[in-house]
């Protein structure tokens, strides 16, 4: 995946925007398991710490959620997804 990073905005915020757009577009479905931090870091070409921060912030905003020992998932809250569109 090739993303052109903007100068005036932190990379983790740009990653968050990209993931939110994928959820809003239906590319990532409600309840779908997300890739691992390492997989995403390679895909986006960023440091794993940057990727971890983006995913953590998405969890904090209840766009993603974690399930113990199974990974991160897209929210199943359809109202939340509607507001992202």
Secondary structure, DSSP 8 states (H G I E B T S, - for coil): ------TTS-HHHHHHHHHHHHHHHTSS-TT-B---HHHHHHHHTS-HHHHHHHHHHHHHTTSEEEETTTEEEE---HHHHHHH-
